[in-house]
Amino acid sequence: MVAGEVAPSIGLDEAVRIFQKLVPPEEFNARQGVTPAMVYTPWIVAWLMIYQRLNGDATLADAVAELAAMDGDLVPDNKRTRHKTVSANTGAYAVARGRLKAEAAEDAADRVSEALIARASPSAAAGGRRVFLVDGSTLALAPLDGLRRAFPPPANQHGPSHRPALRLVAAHDLATGTAIRPEVGQLNGPKAIGEVEMAGPLLARLPANSVIVGDRNFGIFLMAWLAARAGHGFLVRLTEVRFRALARRARATGPGAWELTWTPSAWDRKHNPGLPAGAALAVRLHEVRICETLTLWLVTDLDADGATLAGIYHGRQNIETDLRDLKQTLRLEVLRSRSPEMIRKELAAATVAYNLVVLTRDLAAARAGVEPRRLSFARVCSLVKVLLRQPAGDLEPARAGARIEQLLRMAAQCKIPHRPGRSFPREVFWKPTKYPRRKQNQETKPTK
């Protein structure tokens, strides 16, 4: 599938057809097998899971109702679909969700990501290479014993939490925000894994010769080594202590710039015994003073000056809003899946749903002549959801085209306000607790 084959149209049937082009139903169903009387084929189940996530974690009943609204040529051709006698009950769909193979869902998500990334232009600042922002996050899970064993919950001095939690590492395209299917692992417990170790398999799925951008959590030798071994460039921020330690062994090449051969420290060797004996990287260090209160300490293998690298790194903050869009707009913050395998399918469906909105935003931004990230993901997603409720199969081509034009015109108006001079320091936003606070002891309450 090449980028040019993606139709620039979004709506109920249009979104389905984009997915249909990227993931052919015949090929997808052949991986698992179907029968002539099957309504919920693997491909239909995959799309309905994507539809649920596009609509903010919609219910199974909503997905079954969506099936009734789909065009006849998009659903399996059998007696029940021809005579419109598909049951409104959700049992068959629930069973089909469990029957869908996680590997098939993940392969579909990877195909969509690859096709949409191919549409984006490489970064000129990075020497014509694609730039990906890497960051980690956590998701809460359903309070079930099986999930607690697979993903142990966090604990404090009062004991473990009631909700399991998993760690994920995501990579998003710098220019458009297109997401790569994230890697997941244990956040707590004996098999807990760090973000950098989880990034290894993720980097292997990125387009060749990309550039990886990470914050100080990824500013260690292992991350740079994994990126180089996968054939990618890297630009990561270091802590001042680590930067100064490396700069003492480096050769100055100009104001705020050094070169050195980076080798793993004793700490790196202890915590990463898999590093080969001769592991070493030729890197450049850059100290870039942004303002009185902010200095960037960067390490990279890119041949660029400090100002250019700081400009690339400035885009790293975009992945934080991308993850917010995934977790809040698409309601991924608390997964209701009841098994580790279903979690994999839900994350794959969420990746496709997110990327379909990103595609809409990208097309609208091209018409408006602005960068895709200048348009609000949440507002574009709202427009897409409205059109998803309006079947397009019965519309005349002219009316369907007019509706698509209306969507892109309205999406192009969803600009995030640009207010020069305003600064909002980063902080943790307070969230109301979902459980009532314990009642205070009557003896400790203040008297009137």
C-alpha positions in Angstrom: 0.0 0.0 0.0 1.5 3.4 -1.0 0.6 6.7 0.4 -1.1 8.0 -2.7 -3.7 5.3 -2.5 -5.2 6.7 0.7 -8.4 8.4 -0.3 -8.6 12.0 1.1 -12.1 11.6 2.4 -13.5 10.9 5.9 -17.0 9.9 7.0 -18.8 6.8 8.1 -18.3 4.7 5.0 -15.2 6.8 3.9 -13.4 5.9 7.1 -14.3 2.3 6.8 -13.0 2.3 3.2 -9.7 3.8 4.1 -9.3 1.0 6.6 -10.4 -1.4 3.9 -7.7 -0.2 1.5 -5.0 -0.4 4.1 -6.1 -3.7 5.5 -7.9 -5.8 2.8 -10.7 -7.8 4.3 -9.9 -11.0 2.3 -6.3 -11.0 3.4 -7.2 -10.2 7.0 -9.9 -12.8 7.3 -7.7 -15.5 5.7 -5.4 -15.3 8.7 -8.1 -16.6 11.0 -10.7 -18.3 8.7 -14.4 -17.5 8.2 -17.5 -19.4 7.4 -20.2 -18.3 4.8 -22.8 -17.6 7.6 -20.4 -15.6 9.8 -21.5 -12.0 10.3 -18.8 -10.9 12.7 -15.8 -11.7 10.6 -12.3 -10.8 12.0 -12.2 -7.7 9.7 -15.7 -6.5 10.8 -14.7 -7.1 14.5 -11.5 -5.1 14.1 -13.4 -2.2 12.5 -16.1 -2.2 15.2 -13.5 -2.1 17.9 -12.0 0.9 16.2 -15.5 2.5 16.0 -15.9 2.0 19.7 -12.7 3.8 20.5 -13.4 6.6 18.1 -16.6 7.2 20.0 -15.0 7.4 23.4 -15.1 3.7 24.4 -18.6 3.1 23.1 -20.6 0.1 24.4 -21.0 -3.3 22.6 -24.6 -2.3 21.9 -23.4 0.8 20.1 -21.0 -1.3 18.0 -23.8 -3.7 17.0 -26.0 -0.8 16.0 -23.1 0.5 13.9 -23.0 -2.7 12.0 -26.6 -2.1 10.9 -25.7 1.3 9.5 -22.8 0.1 7.3 -23.1 -0.2 3.5 -24.0 -3.6 2.2 -20.8 -4.0 0.3 -18.8 -3.5 3.5 -20.4 -6.3 5.5 -20.3 -10.1 4.7 -22.7 -11.3 2.1 -25.0 -13.9 3.7 -28.6 -14.4 4.4 -28.8 -12.5 7.6 -27.0 -9.4 6.2 -29.1 -9.4 3.0 -32.4 -9.7 4.8 -31.3 -7.3 7.6 -32.0 -9.9 10.3 -28.8 -9.5 12.3 -29.6 -9.7 16.0 -29.4 -6.6 18.1 -28.0 -8.7 21.0 -24.3 -8.2 21.8 -23.4 -11.8 22.7 -22.2 -12.8 19.2 -20.1 -9.7 19.0 -18.6 -10.2 22.4 -17.6 -13.8 21.5 -16.1 -12.6 18.2 -14.0 -10.0 20.0 -12.5 -12.7 22.1 -11.9 -14.9 19.0 -10.0 -12.2 17.1 -6.3 -12.8 17.3 -4.2 -10.1 18.9 -1.4 -10.6 16.4 -3.9 -9.8 13.5 -5.2 -6.7 15.3 -1.6 -5.5 15.8 -0.7 -6.2 12.2 -3.6 -4.0 11.1 -2.5 -1.2 13.3 1.0 -1.4 12.0 -0.2 -1.3 8.4 -2.2 1.9 9.0 0.6 3.6 10.8 3.1 2.8 8.0 0.8 4.1 5.3 0.1 7.4 7.1 3.7 7.9 8.1 4.6 7.5 4.4 2.3 10.5 3.6 4.2 12.8 5.9 7.2 14.9 4.7 10.6 14.2 6.4 12.1 16.9 8.6 14.4 19.3 6.8 16.1 20.2 10.1 17.0 16.5 10.6 18.6 16.2 7.2 15.5 14.9 5.4 14.9 12.1 8.0 11.7 11.3 9.8 11.7 12.4 13.4 9.8 10.4 16.1 9.1 11.5 19.7 9.4 8.8 22.3 7.9 8.9 25.7 6.3 6.7 28.4 3.1 6.7 30.3 0.8 4.4 32.4 -2.7 3.1 32.0 -5.1 1.9 34.7 -6.8 -1.5 34.2 -10.0 -3.2 35.4 -9.7 -4.5 39.1 -9.6 -8.2 38.2 -7.4 -10.9 39.8 -6.1 -12.1 36.4 -5.0 -8.6 35.5 -3.5 -8.1 38.9 -1.3 -11.1 38.3 -0.3 -10.0 34.8 0.2 -6.3 35.8 0.7 -5.9 39.5 -0.9 -2.7 41.0 1.2 0.0 42.6 1.6 -0.1 46.3 2.5 2.3 49.2 2.8 2.0 53.0 -0.9 1.2 53.2 -0.7 -1.8 50.8 -1.4 -2.4 47.0 -3.9 -0.4 45.0 -7.1 -2.0 43.9 -6.4 -1.3 40.2 -3.6 -2.9 38.2 -1.5 -0.6 36.0 0.7 -1.1 33.0 3.5 0.9 31.5 3.6 1.8 27.9 6.1 3.5 25.6 4.9 5.3 22.6 6.5 6.9 19.5 4.8 9.6 17.4 5.8 11.4 14.2 7.0 14.9 15.0 5.3 16.6 12.1 1.8 15.0 12.1 1.5 13.2 15.4 0.9 9.8 13.7 1.3 7.1 16.3 3.2 3.8 16.2 1.5 1.0 18.1 2.9 1.3 21.7 4.8 -1.3 23.6 3.4 -2.4 27.0 4.9 -4.1 30.1 4.7 -4.4 33.8 5.0 -1.2 35.8 5.4 -3.0 39.2 6.2 -6.5 40.4 9.1 -8.9 39.8 9.0 -8.5 36.0 8.7 -4.7 36.0 10.6 -3.2 33.0 11.8 0.3 32.4 10.9 2.6 29.6 14.2 2.4 27.9 14.2 -1.4 27.8 10.7 -1.3 26.4 11.7 1.1 23.7 14.0 -1.5 22.0 11.2 -3.5 20.2 9.4 -0.2 19.4 12.4 1.2 17.6 12.6 -1.9 15.5 9.2 -1.1 14.1 10.0 2.5 13.0 10.8 3.5 9.4 14.5 2.9 8.6 17.0 5.8 9.2 14.6 7.7 11.5 15.7 10.1 14.3 14.6 9.4 17.9 14.0 12.3 20.3 13.7 11.6 24.0 13.7 13.5 27.3 16.0 13.0 30.3 14.3 9.7 31.2 15.8 8.3 28.0 19.1 10.2 28.3 21.3 7.1 29.1 23.8 5.1 27.0 21.4 2.2 26.5 18.8 4.3 24.7 21.4 5.8 22.3 22.8 2.3 21.7 19.4 0.8 21.0 18.6 3.6 18.5 22.0 3.2 16.7 21.6 -0.6 16.6 18.2 -0.2 15.0 19.7 2.0 12.3 18.3 5.3 13.7 19.8 8.6 14.7 19.1 10.0 18.2 18.7 13.3 20.0 18.2 12.9 23.8 18.4 15.3 26.7 20.8 14.6 29.5 20.8 15.5 33.2 23.4 18.2 34.0 25.4 15.7 36.2 25.6 13.2 33.3 26.4 15.9 30.8 29.2 17.4 32.9 30.7 13.9 33.4 30.8 13.3 29.7 32.0 16.8 28.8 35.1 16.3 31.0 36.2 13.5 28.7 35.2 15.2 25.5 37.0 17.4 23.0 35.7 20.9 22.5 34.7 21.8 19.0 33.3 25.3 19.6 31.3 27.3 22.1 29.0 24.9 24.0 29.9 21.9 21.7 32.0 18.8 22.2 32.8 15.5 20.6 33.6 12.2 22.2 33.4 8.4 22.0 30.6 7.5 24.5 31.2 4.2 26.3 28.9 2.7 28.9 29.8 3.5 32.5 30.0 1.0 35.4 26.4 1.8 36.3 25.3 1.1 32.7 27.2 -2.2 32.7 25.6 -3.2 36.0 22.1 -2.4 35.0 22.4 -3.6 31.4 24.5 -6.7 31.4 23.5 -7.4 27.8 25.6 -4.6 26.4 28.5 -6.0 24.3 32.1 -5.6 25.6 33.1 -3.1 22.9 29.9 -1.0 22.9 30.8 2.6 21.9 29.2 5.5 20.1 30.7 8.6 18.4 28.5 11.4 19.7 28.3 15.2 20.0 27.4 17.2 23.1 25.7 20.5 23.0 24.9 22.9 25.8 22.2 25.3 24.6 21.0 28.1 26.9 17.4 28.8 26.1 16.7 31.4 28.8 17.9 32.3 32.3 16.0 29.4 33.8 16.4 26.7 31.1 19.5 25.2 29.6 19.4 22.1 27.4 22.1 19.5 27.7 21.9 17.4 24.6 23.7 14.3 23.2 23.2 13.3 19.6 24.9 11.7 16.6 23.4 14.3 14.2 25.7 16.7 12.4 23.9 20.0 13.3 24.5 23.0 15.4 23.0 23.5 18.9 20.3 26.0 17.8 19.0 23.5 15.2 19.0 20.6 17.7 17.2 22.7 20.3 14.6 23.5 17.7 14.0 19.8 17.0 14.0 19.0 20.7 11.4 21.8 21.3 8.9 19.6 19.5 9.3 16.8 22.1 6.5 18.4 24.2 4.0 17.5 21.5 4.0 13.8 22.5 2.7 14.8 25.9 -0.4 16.3 24.3 -0.6 13.4 21.9 -0.7 11.0 24.8 -3.3 13.1 26.5 -5.5 12.9 23.4 -5.2 9.1 23.4 -5.9 8.8 27.1 -8.6 11.4 27.5 -10.2 12.1 24.2 -10.4 8.5 23.2 -11.0 7.3 26.8 -7.9 5.1 27.0 -6.9 6.2 30.4 -8.7 3.3 32.1 -9.0 0.1 30.0 -12.1 -2.1 30.7 -10.5 -5.2 29.0 -10.6 -8.3 31.1 -7.5 -10.1 29.8 -3.9 -9.2 28.7 -4.7 -10.4 25.2 -7.8 -8.2 24.9 -5.6 -5.3 26.2 -3.4 -5.8 23.1 -6.4 -5.7 20.8 -7.8 -2.6 22.4 -4.4 -0.7 22.1 -4.2 -1.7 18.5 -7.8 -0.5 17.8 -7.0 2.7 19.7 -3.9 3.3 17.6 -5.9 3.0 14.4 -8.7 5.2 15.7 -6.2 7.9 16.8 -4.5 7.8 13.4 -7.7 8.2 11.5 -8.4 11.4 13.3 -4.8 12.5 12.7 -5.3 11.8 9.0 -8.4 14.0 9.0 -6.5 16.7 10.8 -3.6 16.5 8.4 -5.9 16.8 5.3 -7.7 19.8 6.9 -4.4 21.5 7.9 -3.2 21.2 4.3 -6.2 23.0 3.1 -5.8 25.7 5.7 -2.1 26.1 5.1 -1.1 25.4 8.7 0.9 22.7 10.5 -1.3 19.7 11.5 -0.6 20.2 15.2 -2.0 23.7 15.0 -5.5 22.1 14.8 -7.2 20.7 17.9 -7.3 16.9 18.0 -10.3 16.9 20.3 -12.4 19.2 18.2 -11.5 17.4 14.9 -12.4 14.1 16.7 -15.8 15.5 17.6 -16.5 16.4 14.0 -15.4 12.9 12.8 -17.7 11.3 15.4 -20.7 13.3 14.2 -20.2 12.1 10.7 -19.7 8.6 11.8 -23.3 8.7 13.0 -24.6 9.6 9.5 -24.5 6.8 7.0 -23.2 8.0 3.6 -24.2 5.0 1.5 -27.7 6.3 0.6 -26.4 9.8 -0.4 -25.8 10.9 -3.9 -22.1 11.3 -4.8 -22.5 15.1 -5.0 -24.1 15.2 -1.5 -21.5 12.8 -0.1 -18.7 15.0 -1.5 -20.3 18.1 -0.1 -20.5 16.6 3.3 -16.8 15.6 3.1 -15.9 19.2 2.0 -17.9 20.5 5.0 -16.0 18.3 7.4 -12.6 19.4 6.1 -13.7 23.1 6.1 -14.9 22.9 9.7 -11.9 20.9 10.8 -9.6 23.6 9.3 -11.3 26.1 11.6 -10.4 24.1 14.7 -7.2 26.1 15.3 -5.6 26.2 18.7 -5.3 29.9 19.8 -1.9 31.4 19.4 -1.4 33.9 22.2 2.2 35.3 22.2 3.6 36.2 25.6 1.5 33.8 27.6 3.3 31.2 29.6 1.8 28.4 31.6 4.3 26.4 33.7 3.9 22.7 33.7 2.1 21.3 36.7 0.2 18.2 37.8 -3.5 18.9 37.4 -5.7 17.9 40.3 -8.3 15.3 39.6 -11.3 14.5 41.8 -11.1 11.1 43.4 -13.4 8.4 42.2 -13.9 7.0 45.7 -15.1 8.8 48.8 -12.5 9.9 51.3 -12.4 8.0 54.5 -14.4 9.6 57.2 -12.4 11.6 59.7 -12.4 10.4 63.3 -14.9 12.3 65.2 -12.3 13.1 67.9 -10.0 14.8 65.4 -12.7 17.1 63.9 -12.3 20.7 65.0 -14.9 21.9 67.4 -17.0 25.0 66.6 
